[in-house]
Amino acid sequence: MAEPLTPIEQTTRSMAARVVVVLVMVVYILGLFLFRRFNPNFPVVYTPIEDHFKYGSIGSEAATGAVADGIPYWIWKVLPDMFPDKLSGNGYASFGFVFEPGQDVPIGFGRRRVYIDRLGMNCAICHTGTVRDTPGSTPRIYLGMPANTFDMQSYLRFLIACVSDGRFTADNVVRAIKARTSLDPLETFVYQQAVYATREVLLERARQLSFMSSRPDWGPGRVDTFNPYKTVQFNFPMDHDPSVGATDLPSIWNQTPRIGMQLHWDGNNDLLAERDKSAALGAGVTPVSIDLKSIQRVEDWLLDGLQAPKYPYAIDENLAAQGAGLYKSHCAGCHDFGSAYVGKVTPIGEIGTDRGRLDSYTYDFAANMNLLYAGYPWRFTHFRKTNGYANMPLDGVWLRAPYLHNGSVPTLRDLIEAPAARPKTFYRGYDVYDRAKAGFVSDVPQENGRKYFLYDTALPGNGNGGHLYGTQLSPAEKDALVEYMKKL
C-alpha cells in the first residue's frame, strides 16, 4: 500500500493540478481567440438572395493548400492609393465596376475570411450592368444583364502591374494599410506574409496569361472565356495557338426555359449545372474551393424566375405592331422560346459570323474540359465541339448590346443593316442608352477622365459580318422591327 502524501506533497500536487488547469484554459481561450480572429474558411453570408448574388462568396477566394487565390481585402483596398499612375481614371471605377452606395467593394466581389478577409469574384461580376438615360443621369443597375461597363482584362493587368512593381513590398503595403486602418502586431505579420503570397499567385497568372499580349484586347463587356482555361487549367502551350476567343458577356435571366438548350455562344454544352460550374472556374474557384451551396442558391434563384427587365422608355405601339409580323417571319423561328431552332447550333457556313470564337474551342480542348472536376460526382461530361453558333433567345434583347457573339455590332438597328453598312469602329463601355437604335451610345471616346474602348472590327476575332437576316428589309420596315424588339 502506498504511503500517504505528506502535507507538503499534497500542496505541491494540488498546485501542479491548478497550473495544468490554468494552462489548458489559457490554451483553449487563445485557440478560440485565434480561430475566431483567423477563421480559415468562413464566408460573409447574405440572407436576401439579391445581396447574395451581388456580394456572396462562391469560393473564388478560399484557400487552396498553403496559398489562397483571393486577394486580401486591405491589400486590394490600397493598391489604387499606392499605384495611381497605373490607373486611367478614379480608382477602381477606372475598370467599370458597379458600385452601390454604402458598399466598400463593387458588385461582383464576395468576401471570405481565410485567416484574413479576402475578396474573390462571383457571378455578378460578369452579369450586372448599368443604364443611364442621359450623361447626367444616375445609373440604373440591372441584375442578370451583361456587365457592359466592366473591363476585366484591364483590371487583371492592373493587378499584375502592381505586384510586378518594385514598390510592392511588405513594408510599403503595410504602411499604406496602416494609413487607412489600424493593425495589431499579429495582423501586421499576417499581412506581411500575404503580400508575398499575393505576388506569387499574380505573377503565376501573368505567366499563364501572357498570350493575351498577342491578341486584340477584349474591352469592356467581353472576355475570352476558354483560352485562359487552356493555360490556367491544363497548361496548354499557346505559342502555336493564335486563336482569338473574345466574346460578349451574356445575360442570365429566364433560365428555366433554357433547360436542354445548347449553351455558351457555340452551344458546346447542354447542361445548366456544368455551364455554371464552368463559369465559376472562370471566376477563380478551383475543384477544391468551389462553394456548391452558395452557387446552388444562385442557380435556384435564376431558375425560380429572374425575369428580363422591361424596356423602360416609351414605345411607339403602332410602329411596333407593324414590326410584329416582320419579327415573326424573319426572327422568331430561331430566337423565340419554343421555336424549332432556338437553342440549336446554326452551322458557321450558314450564319457567316466571325469564326474566331468557334475555332478557339478545339476538339482537344473539349476532351480536356470533360476532365474537370474529375473524382467528384459533378465531373463534366457534356462538353463537345460544335460547327457553328447557337441561336439565343432574345428575351431582354434591348439590354444585351452590343450584338453578335463577339459584340461587334453596337445596336439592333445596325445589326439589320448589311455588313458593309455596319460601323467599322465604335466605342464600348459607355452606358447611356440610344433609344432610337436600341443599344448604347457608341461615339463617345471619354467622359470624366475615363477613356472608353475603341472596338475595331478589322482585328482578328472582331469581325462584324454575317447574320444577314432582315438586312433586305426597307428602312421603314427595319425601324418597325427594332421598335417591336424593344418589347421582347
C-alpha positions in Angstrom: 0.0 0.0 0.0 1.3 3.4 -1.0 2.3 5.7 1.8 0.1 8.7 2.4 1.3 12.0 1.0 2.8 14.5 3.3 1.1 17.9 3.6 3.9 19.5 1.5 3.5 16.8 -1.2 -0.3 17.3 -1.2 0.1 21.1 -1.5 2.6 20.7 -4.4 0.4 18.2 -6.3 -2.6 20.4 -5.8 -0.7 23.5 -7.1 0.5 21.5 -10.1 -3.0 20.4 -10.9 -4.2 24.0 -10.7 -1.4 25.1 -13.0 -2.4 22.4 -15.6 -6.0 23.5 -15.5 -5.0 27.2 -15.9 -2.7 26.3 -18.8 -5.4 24.3 -20.5 -7.8 27.2 -20.1 -5.3 29.7 -21.5 -4.6 27.4 -24.5 -8.3 27.0 -25.0 -9.1 30.7 -24.8 -6.1 31.6 -27.0 -7.1 28.9 -29.5 -10.7 30.1 -29.5 -9.5 33.7 -30.0 -7.2 32.8 -32.9 -9.9 30.7 -34.5 -12.5 33.5 -34.3 -9.9 36.0 -35.4 -8.4 34.0 -38.3 -11.1 31.5 -39.1 -9.6 29.5 -42.0 -12.6 29.4 -44.2 -15.7 31.5 -43.3 -17.7 33.4 -46.0 -19.7 36.5 -45.3 -23.3 35.4 -45.7 -26.2 37.4 -47.1 -29.8 36.5 -46.5 -31.6 38.4 -49.3 -30.8 36.5 -52.5 -30.2 39.6 -54.4 -27.4 40.6 -52.0 -26.1 37.1 -52.1 -25.9 37.3 -55.9 -24.1 40.6 -55.7 -21.7 40.1 -52.8 -21.8 36.4 -51.8 -18.8 34.1 -52.0 -18.7 31.2 -54.5 -15.3 30.0 -53.3 -13.0 32.0 -55.5 -11.2 33.5 -52.5 -10.9 30.2 -50.5 -7.7 28.6 -49.6 -6.1 26.1 -52.0 -3.4 24.4 -50.0 -0.9 26.9 -48.4 -1.9 29.8 -50.7 -5.2 31.4 -51.2 -6.4 32.6 -54.6 -8.4 35.5 -53.2 -6.8 39.0 -52.8 -6.5 40.1 -49.2 -9.1 42.8 -48.6 -6.8 45.5 -47.3 -4.1 44.9 -50.0 -6.9 45.2 -52.6 -8.1 48.4 -51.0 -4.7 50.2 -51.0 -3.5 49.3 -54.5 -5.1 52.4 -56.1 -3.5 54.5 -53.3 -0.1 53.1 -54.0 -0.3 52.9 -57.8 -2.4 55.8 -59.1 0.0 56.0 -62.1 -1.3 52.7 -63.3 -4.9 53.8 -63.4 -6.6 55.7 -66.3 -9.2 57.2 -64.0 -10.5 57.4 -60.5 -9.6 54.3 -58.6 -11.3 51.0 -59.3 -14.0 52.9 -61.2 -11.5 53.1 -64.0 -12.4 49.5 -64.8 -16.1 50.0 -65.0 -17.0 48.3 -61.7 -20.6 48.8 -60.5 -20.7 50.4 -57.0 -23.7 50.8 -54.7 -23.9 53.5 -52.0 -22.8 52.2 -48.6 -20.8 49.3 -50.0 -17.0 49.2 -49.7 -16.5 46.8 -52.7 -18.1 46.7 -56.1 -20.9 44.4 -57.1 -19.4 41.1 -58.1 -17.0 40.6 -55.2 -17.6 38.1 -52.4 -15.7 38.1 -49.1 -14.4 35.2 -47.1 -12.2 35.0 -44.1 -9.2 32.9 -45.0 -7.0 33.8 -42.0 -7.7 37.4 -43.1 -10.5 38.8 -45.1 -10.1 38.1 -48.8 -12.0 39.1 -51.9 -12.9 37.0 -54.9 -15.1 37.4 -57.9 -18.6 35.9 -58.1 -21.3 35.5 -60.8 -22.4 39.1 -60.6 -19.0 40.4 -61.8 -20.0 39.4 -65.4 -23.7 39.6 -65.1 -24.6 43.0 -63.7 -24.8 46.1 -65.8 -25.9 49.7 -65.8 -28.0 52.1 -68.0 -28.2 55.9 -67.9 -30.9 57.9 -69.6 -28.6 60.8 -70.2 -24.9 61.6 -69.3 -26.1 63.4 -66.2 -28.4 60.6 -65.0 -27.8 58.2 -62.1 -27.0 54.7 -63.5 -29.8 52.1 -63.0 -28.4 48.7 -62.0 -29.8 45.6 -63.7 -29.0 42.2 -62.2 -28.5 39.4 -64.7 -27.6 41.8 -67.5 -24.2 41.6 -69.3 -21.6 43.6 -67.4 -21.5 46.3 -70.2 -19.0 48.6 -68.4 -16.6 46.2 -66.7 -13.2 45.7 -68.4 -11.9 42.5 -66.8 -8.7 42.4 -68.9 -7.6 45.9 -67.8 -8.4 45.0 -64.2 -6.2 41.9 -64.3 -3.4 43.8 -66.0 -3.6 46.4 -63.2 -3.2 43.8 -60.5 -0.3 42.2 -62.3 1.4 45.6 -62.9 1.1 46.4 -59.2 2.7 43.3 -57.9 5.4 43.5 -60.6 6.4 47.0 -59.4 9.4 47.4 -57.1 7.2 49.5 -54.8 5.1 46.4 -54.0 6.9 45.4 -50.8 5.6 44.1 -47.5 6.8 47.3 -45.7 5.2 49.6 -48.3 1.9 47.7 -48.4 1.6 47.5 -44.6 2.4 51.2 -44.4 -0.3 52.0 -46.9 -2.8 49.8 -45.0 -2.0 51.5 -41.6 -2.7 54.8 -43.3 -6.2 53.6 -43.7 -6.8 51.4 -40.7 -5.1 50.1 -37.5 -3.3 46.7 -37.5 -2.2 45.0 -34.3 1.2 43.2 -34.4 -0.3 39.8 -35.3 -2.3 41.3 -38.2 0.8 43.2 -39.3 2.7 39.9 -39.5 -0.1 38.1 -41.4 -0.4 40.9 -43.9 3.3 41.0 -44.5 3.2 37.3 -45.4 0.1 37.8 -47.5 2.0 40.3 -49.6 4.5 37.7 -50.7 1.7 35.1 -51.4 -0.3 37.6 -53.4 2.7 38.5 -55.5 3.4 34.8 -56.3 -0.1 34.0 -57.2 -0.5 37.0 -59.5 2.9 36.6 -61.2 2.0 33.0 -62.0 -1.3 34.3 -63.5 0.8 36.8 -65.5 2.9 33.9 -66.9 -0.2 31.8 -67.7 -2.0 34.7 -69.4 1.0 36.2 -71.2 -0.5 35.0 -74.5 -3.1 37.9 -74.2 -0.5 40.4 -75.4 -0.5 38.8 -78.9 -4.3 39.1 -79.3 -6.6 42.1 -79.7 -7.7 43.5 -76.3 -11.1 42.4 -75.1 -12.5 45.7 -74.0 -15.5 46.3 -71.6 -18.3 43.7 -71.6 -16.2 41.0 -73.2 -14.0 38.1 -72.1 -12.1 35.3 -73.7 -13.9 32.6 -72.0 -11.9 29.5 -72.8 -8.4 30.4 -74.0 -7.3 31.2 -70.4 -8.6 27.8 -69.4 -6.1 26.2 -71.7 -3.2 27.6 -69.7 -4.6 28.0 -66.2 -6.4 24.7 -66.0 -4.4 22.5 -68.5 -1.1 24.2 -69.0 -1.6 24.1 -72.8 1.3 25.9 -74.7 -0.1 28.9 -76.5 2.9 29.6 -78.7 1.4 27.8 -81.7 -2.3 28.6 -80.9 -3.1 32.0 -82.4 -6.9 31.7 -81.8 -8.9 34.7 -80.6 -11.9 33.7 -78.5 -13.1 37.0 -77.0 -16.9 37.2 -76.8 -19.6 39.3 -75.3 -20.8 38.6 -71.8 -24.3 37.0 -71.8 -27.5 37.7 -69.9 -28.6 35.1 -67.3 -32.3 35.7 -66.7 -35.1 33.3 -67.7 -33.0 30.1 -67.1 -35.8 27.6 -66.8 -36.9 27.8 -70.5 -33.2 27.3 -71.4 -33.1 23.8 -69.9 -31.9 21.4 -72.6 -30.7 24.1 -75.0 -27.2 24.2 -76.3 -25.4 26.7 -74.2 -22.5 29.1 -74.5 -22.1 31.0 -77.7 -21.1 27.9 -79.7 -23.5 25.5 -78.0 -20.7 23.4 -76.5 -22.7 22.2 -73.5 -26.4 21.5 -72.9 -26.4 21.1 -69.1 -27.0 24.2 -67.0 -25.2 22.8 -64.0 -22.0 22.2 -66.0 -22.2 25.6 -67.6 -22.5 27.3 -64.2 -19.6 25.3 -62.6 -17.5 26.1 -65.7 -18.3 29.8 -65.2 -17.3 29.5 -61.6 -13.9 28.2 -62.6 -13.5 31.3 -64.8 -14.3 33.5 -61.8 -11.4 31.9 -59.9 -12.8 28.9 -58.0 -11.0 25.5 -58.0 -12.4 22.0 -57.7 -11.4 22.1 -54.1 -12.6 25.6 -53.2 -15.9 25.7 -55.1 -18.8 26.6 -52.7 -21.6 24.4 -54.1 -24.2 25.5 -51.6 -23.6 29.2 -52.5 -23.7 28.5 -56.2 -26.9 26.4 -55.8 -28.6 29.4 -54.2 -27.9 31.5 -57.3 -29.0 28.7 -59.6 -32.3 28.2 -57.7 -32.9 32.0 -57.8 -32.3 32.1 -61.6 -34.5 29.0 -62.2 -37.3 30.4 -60.0 -37.8 33.2 -62.4 -35.4 36.1 -62.6 -37.1 37.9 -65.5 -35.7 40.0 -68.2 -36.2 43.7 -67.4 -38.9 45.5 -69.4 -37.9 48.3 -71.7 -38.2 51.5 -69.6 -38.9 54.1 -72.3 -41.9 54.9 -74.5 -42.6 52.6 -77.3 -44.5 53.6 -80.5 -47.1 50.9 -80.3 -48.4 51.4 -83.9 -44.9 51.1 -85.2 -44.2 48.1 -83.0 -47.4 46.4 -84.3 -46.1 46.7 -87.8 -42.8 45.1 -86.7 -44.5 42.2 -85.0 -45.2 40.4 -88.3 -41.7 41.1 -89.6 -40.2 39.6 -86.4 -42.4 36.5 -86.8 -41.3 35.9 -90.3 -37.6 36.9 -90.0 -36.5 36.2 -86.4 -38.9 34.1 -84.3 -38.0 30.7 -85.8 -34.5 30.9 -84.4 -35.0 33.1 -81.4 -38.4 32.6 -79.7 -38.8 30.2 -76.8 -40.5 27.1 -78.1 -39.5 27.6 -81.7 -37.9 24.8 -83.8 -34.4 26.2 -83.9 -33.9 28.2 -80.7 -31.0 26.9 -78.6 -29.8 24.9 -81.6 -26.5 25.5 -83.4 -26.5 27.1 -86.9 -23.5 26.0 -88.9 -20.9 28.6 -89.4 -21.2 28.4 -93.2 -24.8 29.5 -92.9 -24.6 32.1 -90.1 -21.4 33.6 -91.6 -20.3 35.5 -88.5 -16.7 35.7 -87.3 -15.4 32.2 -86.7 -12.6 33.2 -84.2 -14.5 32.1 -81.1 -15.6 28.8 -82.8 -12.1 27.9 -83.8 -10.6 28.7 -80.4 -12.7 25.8 -79.0 -11.0 22.7 -80.3 -11.7 19.0 -80.1 -8.7 18.5 -77.9 -9.8 21.2 -75.6 -13.4 19.8 -75.4 -11.9 16.5 -74.3 -9.9 18.1 -71.6 -12.9 20.1 -70.4 -14.6 16.8 -69.6 -11.7 16.0 -67.2 -12.5 19.0 -65.0 -13.8 18.1 -61.5 -12.6 14.5 -62.1 -13.1 12.5 -58.9 -16.2 14.4 -57.9 -19.9 13.4 -58.6 -20.3 16.5 -60.7 -17.4 15.8 -63.1 -18.0 17.4 -66.5 -19.3 15.0 -69.2 -21.3 17.3 -71.6 -18.7 19.5 -73.3 -18.3 18.9 -77.0 -17.0 20.6 -80.2 -19.7 22.1 -82.5 -19.6 23.6 -86.0 -21.3 26.9 -85.5 -23.1 29.3 -83.1 -26.2 28.7 -81.0 -29.4 30.6 -81.7 -30.0 32.6 -78.5 -33.4 33.5 -77.2 -33.9 37.3 -77.4 -35.5 38.0 -74.0 -34.5 41.4 -72.8 -32.6 41.9 -76.0 -32.7 45.7 -75.6 -30.2 45.3 -72.7 -27.8 43.0 -74.4 -25.9 45.4 -76.7 -23.5 45.2 -78.5 -24.7 42.3 -80.6 -23.5 39.1 -82.2 -21.4 36.7 -80.2 -18.3 38.9 -80.2 -20.2 42.2 -79.5 -19.2 43.6 -82.9 -22.3 45.5 -83.7 -23.3 48.3 -81.4 -27.1 48.5 -81.8 -30.1 46.4 -83.1 -30.7 48.9 -85.9 -27.1 48.5 -87.0 -27.4 44.7 -86.9 -30.1 44.6 -89.6 -28.0 46.7 -91.9 -25.8 44.9 -94.5 -22.4 44.2 -93.0 -20.7 46.8 -95.2 -23.0 49.4 -93.7 -22.4 48.4 -90.1 -20.0 50.6 -88.0 -16.3 49.7 -88.7 -15.2 51.1 -85.3 -17.1 52.2 -82.2 -16.6 52.8 -78.5 -17.6 50.3 -75.8 -18.1 50.7 -72.1 -20.4 53.8 -72.2 -23.8 53.1 -70.6 -26.0 56.0 -71.9 -28.8 54.4 -73.9 -29.5 55.0 -77.5 -33.4 54.8 -77.7 -33.6 55.3 -81.5 -31.2 52.4 -82.4 -31.7 50.2 -79.4 -28.2 49.9 -77.9 -25.7 52.0 -76.1 -24.3 55.3 -77.4 -21.1 54.3 -79.2 -19.5 57.5 -80.4 -18.2 58.9 -77.0 -14.5 58.4 -76.6 -14.2 59.5 -73.0 -16.1 61.0 -70.0 -14.9 62.5 -66.7 -11.4 61.2 -67.2 -12.4 57.7 -68.2 -11.5 56.6 -71.7 -13.8 54.2 -73.5 -12.6 51.3 -75.6 -12.3 51.7 -79.3 -13.6 48.5 -80.9 -12.1 47.8 -84.3 -14.0 45.2 -86.5 -10.9 44.8 -88.7 -8.9 43.0 -85.9 -8.8 39.2 -85.7 -11.9 37.8 -83.9 -13.7 41.2 -84.1 -15.4 40.8 -87.5 -19.0 42.1 -87.8 -20.0 40.2 -90.9 -22.7 37.5 -91.3 -26.2 37.2 -89.8 -27.9 38.7 -92.9 -31.4 38.1 -91.6 -33.6 41.2 -92.1 -30.9 43.1 -93.9 -33.0 43.2 -97.1 -35.9 45.0 -95.4 -36.7 48.6 -96.3 -35.6 51.3 -93.9 -39.2 51.8 -92.6 -39.5 48.1 -92.0 -36.3 48.0 -90.1 -37.4 50.8 -87.9 -40.7 48.9 -87.2 -38.8 45.7 -86.5 -36.5 47.4 -83.9 -39.5 49.0 -82.3 -41.1 45.7 -81.8 -37.9 44.0 -80.4 -37.8 46.6 -77.6 -40.8 44.7 -76.2 -39.1 41.3 -76.0 
